[in-house]
């Protein structure tokens, strides 16, 4: 089986969804299909340069604006995979004629809604809503997704969580339910041996000046605002008196730190919020931490949450995260309603720091690694590819290749 995975940008440094695409491609290749990643580049690059036995085809795109470059990619990518006659076209960026559409970032309509909800107060929400309407690239992708899913011969949709499935049902009520499947997200992570984790924990906590008694709260993201860092800093400040010794927050990721350092100082916790920047091996930080706090405003199915659970680290997150669906309360962590609910966030962190919760989460890590593996995710998608090849009818018509 020859499979093309189409995503405009594929760069592990950009964030979780793109890392997941690379891991998925490698796992699919291990199962037998010949996998080609189709992605964009400002300048054409030699084809066949891939990772893990996966080929890549870089589509040269040109244009003065993001809209022009995205439009150019959609047109040229479609021309490439049609000319190559792939058995399966798996689109992550929406594109015409695909067999499987996997909106790893959720539907574009939900992305806009959550972005607007992030604004503080009705006036700023109105301003943000108008700004989104003026975003021509996003409007183009909204239209492309709408045309794809509203067509009389739509692709299968592989939602990475039930949260995304509900988005599709809400935004496309006429979409045939038999073509909408939840293929829950997966990750590839080896947490290290018990001895390695112990060494990592001791070494990193010593480097940070922390003894074993001091709780370490970990935050990992590349978009600090969207993932709730400001709310988390306020929660660290609000809950300082409830925990002795008070927790330290370690912020990991690539984003502007100065505004959040100032906020921490204003809240009186400047000495207890440390910024670490991006890391190559996140496993060491999972070993050093006592809880992962991910109070996100929007996440279709967060990689970092799944990774933490696979490493036995309890998690605090919100209902706006598809990964929350696998969290059993007080076994794997706590799910709160909103990042803005600071008292609930404080309470959730405190619950996750309890010894019984940490022990239960660590004991279940092996089962979670099996349940949340990228290998399992890839096998489920391969089953869906085979179903798509059989041409299961939708709306009374065979599926168009």
Protein Blocks (a to p, Z undefined) as FASTA:
>chain_A
ZZddddfbacfklomklmmmmmmmmmmmmnopacddddddfbdcdehiaeehiacddddd
edjbfklmmmmmmmmmmmmmmmnopabdcdfbdcehiabdcdfkopfklmmmmmmmmpgc
jklmmmmmmmmmmmmklmmmmmmmmmmmmpmbdcddddfbfklmmmmmmmmmmbcfklpc
cddddddddebifklmmmmmmmmmmmnopafklccdddddfblklnommmmmmmmmmmmm
mpccddddddeddddfklmmmmmmmnopmmmcccebjafblmlmmmmpmbdcdddfbdfb
afklmmmmmnopacdddfkbfklmmpcghkloccdfblklmmlmmmmmmmmmpmklmmmm
mmmmmmmmmmmpmklmmmmmmmmmmmmmnopaeehiacdZZ
